[in-house]
Amino acid sequence: MDSEWIPPEVDSRRPSVARVYDFLLGGAYNFASDRDLATGLLRVEPQARELARANRAFLRRAVRTLAASGVAQFVDIGSGIPTQGNVHEVAQSVNPDARVVYVDNDDVAVAHSRAILAGNDQTAILQADMRRPADILADPELKRLVDPSEPVAFLLVAALHLVKPEEDPGGIVAAFRDAAAPGSHLVVSHLTHEAQPGKTAAIGKLYDRASSPAVARSHAEILRFFDGWELLDPGLVYVPLWRPDEGETVDDPERFLVYGGVGRLP
């Protein structure tokens, strides 16, 4: 990693969820501690790279679908380290006027995002914690790009499973729902323990060493995040099954360990 990407306040000894994900996606913005955790993850789940790619592909399909339906404002919460096929690239390829706000609390993710987004005045990066949605919604940079009277898509992709029950993940989603105009959307993907509880418990133990936990939840628990939203077809499904690209087939979707869904605010 080029040292110019390393903000001085970064603690490289503690693994970061954003940087572990970056490593799994083939990125270069990670430290030895992140690679150690990722190696442990690959021992527990040898398909971890494939799962990370499937989650990222779900994000891209959801953004493309919403941009094509007329949504022009996106807020990507827990956006992580930018990689190929970012939200603004996908959304602006459909609608060049689409506006995107990225939100993350990881110093490396924010520093790299600022560099990539420099000169694109239809995008912004906020350094903020999703556990404080009111701070995100009140941020001047978000207000510069997002008109609350128009539909907005809130993306919480591989984000809510980093929030412990006592941190009220349902309240986080409700805060964004209550701030959204009719026609807004919620995109969620989330780790589940339903198919392989032993494997997800081992993943959770590994993530206890990282900057955030990994809290697997049931289909019913994840579905509750969509209270007040109308789920788009095909509902809350394993991520590769959410509107796959034409000709794409998926064997054994349960092995992907992550549910994904998109809701619309009536």
C-alpha positions as CSV (number, residue, x, y, z in Angstrom):
1,M,0.0,0.0,0.0
2,D,1.3,3.4,-1.0
3,S,2.0,5.3,2.3
4,E,0.1,8.4,1.0
5,W,-3.1,6.4,1.5
6,I,-2.5,5.9,5.2
7,P,-3.9,8.6,7.3
8,P,-1.7,9.2,10.4
9,E,-4.5,8.3,12.9
10,V,-5.0,4.8,11.5
11,D,-4.3,1.9,13.8
12,S,-2.9,-0.7,11.4
13,R,-2.7,-3.3,14.2
14,R,-6.5,-3.8,14.5
15,P,-8.3,-5.4,11.6
16,S,-10.9,-3.2,9.9
17,V,-14.0,-4.7,8.4
18,A,-13.7,-2.3,5.4
19,R,-10.1,-3.3,4.8
20,V,-10.8,-7.1,5.2
21,Y,-13.6,-6.7,2.6
22,D,-11.1,-4.8,0.3
23,F,-8.6,-7.7,0.6
24,L,-11.3,-10.3,-0.3
25,L,-12.3,-8.2,-3.4
26,G,-8.6,-8.1,-4.5
27,G,-7.9,-4.6,-3.4
28,A,-4.6,-3.2,-2.1
29,Y,-5.8,-0.9,0.7
30,N,-5.3,-3.3,3.6
31,F,-2.7,-4.1,6.3
32,A,-1.1,-7.3,7.6
33,S,-3.7,-7.4,10.5
34,D,-6.5,-7.3,7.9
35,R,-4.9,-10.0,5.8
36,D,-4.4,-12.2,8.9
37,L,-8.1,-12.0,9.7
38,A,-9.1,-12.6,6.1
39,T,-6.8,-15.6,6.0
40,G,-8.6,-17.0,9.1
41,L,-11.9,-16.2,7.4
42,L,-10.9,-18.1,4.3
43,R,-10.0,-21.1,6.5
44,V,-13.6,-21.1,8.0
45,E,-15.2,-20.2,4.6
46,P,-13.0,-21.0,1.6
47,Q,-15.6,-19.3,-0.6
48,A,-15.3,-15.9,1.2
49,R,-13.9,-14.1,-1.9
50,E,-16.8,-15.5,-4.0
51,L,-19.3,-14.4,-1.3
52,A,-17.8,-10.9,-1.2
53,R,-18.0,-10.6,-5.0
54,A,-21.7,-11.9,-5.0
55,N,-22.6,-9.2,-2.4
56,R,-20.9,-6.5,-4.5
57,A,-22.7,-7.8,-7.6
58,F,-26.0,-7.5,-5.8
59,L,-25.2,-3.9,-4.9
60,R,-24.5,-3.1,-8.5
61,R,-27.8,-4.8,-9.8
62,A,-29.9,-3.0,-7.2
63,V,-28.4,0.4,-8.0
64,R,-28.8,-0.2,-11.7
65,T,-32.5,-1.2,-11.2
66,L,-33.2,1.8,-9.0
67,A,-31.4,4.3,-11.3
68,A,-33.4,2.9,-14.3
69,S,-36.6,3.4,-12.3
70,G,-35.9,7.1,-11.9
71,V,-34.1,7.3,-8.5
72,A,-31.4,9.9,-8.8
73,Q,-30.1,10.2,-5.2
74,F,-28.2,7.4,-3.4
75,V,-26.7,7.3,0.1
76,D,-24.3,4.4,0.5
77,I,-23.9,3.8,4.2
78,G,-21.0,1.7,5.3
79,S,-19.6,2.1,1.8
80,G,-16.1,0.8,2.5
81,I,-13.1,1.2,0.3
82,P,-13.9,2.1,-3.3
83,T,-13.5,-0.7,-5.8
84,Q,-14.5,-1.3,-9.4
85,G,-18.2,-0.7,-10.1
86,N,-18.8,1.9,-7.3
87,V,-22.3,3.2,-6.8
88,H,-21.7,6.5,-8.6
89,E,-20.2,4.7,-11.6
90,V,-23.2,2.4,-11.9
91,A,-25.9,5.1,-11.2
92,Q,-24.3,7.7,-13.4
93,S,-23.9,5.2,-16.3
94,V,-27.8,5.0,-16.2
95,N,-28.5,8.6,-15.3
96,P,-25.5,11.0,-15.7
97,D,-27.3,13.4,-13.2
98,A,-27.4,10.9,-10.4
99,R,-26.0,12.1,-7.1
100,V,-24.2,9.8,-4.6
101,V,-23.2,10.3,-1.0
102,Y,-20.8,7.7,0.5
103,V,-20.6,7.3,4.3
104,D,-18.0,5.3,6.2
105,N,-16.2,5.6,9.5
106,D,-12.9,3.9,8.4
107,D,-10.1,6.4,7.9
108,V,-8.5,4.5,4.9
109,A,-11.9,4.1,3.2
110,V,-12.6,7.9,3.6
111,A,-9.1,9.0,2.4
112,H,-9.2,6.7,-0.7
113,S,-12.8,7.8,-1.4
114,R,-11.8,11.5,-1.3
115,A,-9.0,10.9,-3.8
116,I,-11.2,9.0,-6.2
117,L,-14.2,11.4,-6.0
118,A,-12.1,14.6,-6.3
119,G,-13.5,16.7,-9.1
120,N,-16.9,14.9,-9.2
121,D,-19.2,17.4,-7.7
122,Q,-22.2,15.0,-7.9
123,T,-20.6,12.8,-5.2
124,A,-19.4,13.3,-1.6
125,I,-17.8,11.1,1.2
126,L,-18.8,11.6,4.8
127,Q,-16.8,10.3,7.7
128,A,-19.6,9.2,10.0
129,D,-20.9,6.3,11.9
130,M,-24.1,4.6,10.7
131,R,-25.1,4.2,14.4
132,R,-25.8,7.9,14.5
133,P,-28.2,8.4,11.6
134,A,-29.2,11.9,12.7
135,D,-25.6,13.1,12.3
136,I,-25.6,11.7,8.8
137,L,-28.9,13.2,7.8
138,A,-27.9,16.6,9.2
139,D,-24.5,16.7,7.5
140,P,-24.1,19.8,5.2
141,E,-22.4,17.7,2.4
142,L,-25.4,15.3,2.4
143,K,-27.8,18.3,2.3
144,R,-25.8,19.8,-0.6
145,L,-26.5,16.7,-2.8
146,V,-29.7,15.1,-1.4
147,D,-33.1,16.8,-1.6
148,P,-35.3,15.2,1.1
149,S,-38.5,16.0,-0.8
150,E,-37.4,13.7,-3.7
151,P,-37.0,9.9,-3.6
152,V,-33.6,8.7,-2.3
153,A,-32.1,5.2,-2.1
154,F,-30.5,4.3,1.2
155,L,-28.0,1.5,0.8
156,L,-27.1,-0.6,3.8
157,V,-25.2,-3.4,2.0
158,A,-23.3,-5.7,4.3
159,A,-23.6,-3.0,7.0
160,L,-26.3,-3.9,9.5
161,H,-24.7,-7.2,10.5
162,L,-21.9,-5.0,11.9
163,V,-24.3,-3.5,14.4
164,K,-24.9,-5.3,17.8
165,P,-28.5,-5.7,19.0
166,E,-28.0,-3.2,21.8
167,E,-27.0,-0.6,19.2
168,D,-30.5,-0.8,17.8
169,P,-30.0,-1.6,14.1
170,G,-33.8,-1.4,13.6
171,G,-33.8,2.2,14.9
172,I,-31.0,3.1,12.4
173,V,-33.2,1.9,9.5
174,A,-36.3,3.6,10.9
175,A,-34.5,6.9,11.1
176,F,-33.6,6.8,7.4
177,R,-37.2,5.7,6.6
178,D,-38.7,8.5,8.6
179,A,-36.5,11.1,6.7
180,A,-37.4,9.7,3.3
181,A,-39.9,10.9,0.7
182,P,-42.5,8.5,-0.8
183,G,-40.9,6.5,-3.6
184,S,-37.6,6.2,-1.7
185,H,-35.9,2.8,-1.5
186,L,-34.0,0.8,1.0
187,V,-31.3,-1.7,-0.1
188,V,-30.1,-4.2,2.5
189,S,-27.8,-7.3,2.4
190,H,-27.1,-9.1,5.7
191,L,-25.3,-12.2,7.0
192,T,-27.6,-15.0,8.1
193,H,-27.0,-18.1,10.3
194,E,-29.9,-20.0,8.9
195,A,-28.2,-22.2,6.4
196,Q,-24.9,-22.9,8.1
197,P,-25.0,-21.8,11.8
198,G,-21.7,-23.4,12.7
199,K,-19.9,-21.5,10.0
200,T,-21.4,-18.1,10.8
201,A,-20.7,-18.6,14.5
202,A,-17.0,-19.1,13.6
203,I,-17.0,-16.0,11.4
204,G,-18.5,-14.0,14.3
205,K,-15.7,-15.2,16.6
206,L,-13.1,-14.0,14.1
207,Y,-14.7,-10.6,13.7
208,D,-14.6,-10.1,17.5
209,R,-10.9,-9.1,16.8
210,A,-12.0,-6.5,14.2
211,S,-13.3,-2.9,14.3
212,S,-16.9,-4.2,14.1
213,P,-18.6,-7.5,15.0
214,A,-20.4,-9.8,12.5
215,V,-23.9,-10.5,13.9
216,A,-25.7,-13.1,11.8
217,R,-29.5,-12.8,11.9
218,S,-32.5,-14.9,10.7
219,H,-34.6,-14.2,7.6
220,A,-37.4,-13.0,9.9
221,E,-35.1,-10.6,11.8
222,I,-33.7,-9.2,8.6
223,L,-37.2,-8.8,7.1
224,R,-38.1,-6.6,10.1
225,F,-35.7,-4.0,8.8
226,F,-38.2,-3.5,5.9
227,D,-41.1,-2.5,8.2
228,G,-42.9,0.3,6.5
229,W,-41.3,-0.5,3.1
230,E,-42.9,-2.6,0.3
231,L,-40.4,-5.3,-0.8
232,L,-39.7,-5.5,-4.5
233,D,-39.8,-8.9,-6.2
234,P,-38.3,-11.4,-5.6
235,G,-38.4,-10.3,-1.9
236,L,-35.6,-11.1,0.6
237,V,-33.5,-13.8,-1.0
238,Y,-29.9,-15.1,-1.0
239,V,-28.0,-12.3,-2.9
240,P,-27.3,-14.1,-6.2
241,L,-31.1,-14.8,-6.5
242,W,-32.0,-11.1,-6.5
243,R,-32.7,-10.3,-10.1
244,P,-29.7,-12.1,-11.6
245,D,-28.4,-11.0,-14.9
246,E,-29.9,-12.7,-18.0
247,G,-28.5,-16.2,-18.4
248,E,-27.0,-16.3,-14.9
249,T,-27.8,-19.4,-12.9
250,V,-27.0,-20.1,-9.3
251,D,-26.3,-23.5,-7.7
252,D,-26.9,-24.0,-4.0
253,P,-27.8,-20.3,-3.2
254,E,-27.7,-21.1,0.6
255,R,-23.9,-21.3,0.5
256,F,-23.8,-17.5,0.0
257,L,-24.8,-16.9,3.6
258,V,-26.2,-13.4,2.9
259,Y,-29.7,-12.3,2.2
260,G,-30.5,-9.3,0.1
261,G,-33.6,-7.3,-0.6
262,V,-34.9,-3.9,-1.8
263,G,-37.9,-2.1,-0.4
264,R,-39.9,0.9,-1.7
265,L,-41.5,3.5,0.5
266,P,-45.2,3.8,-0.5
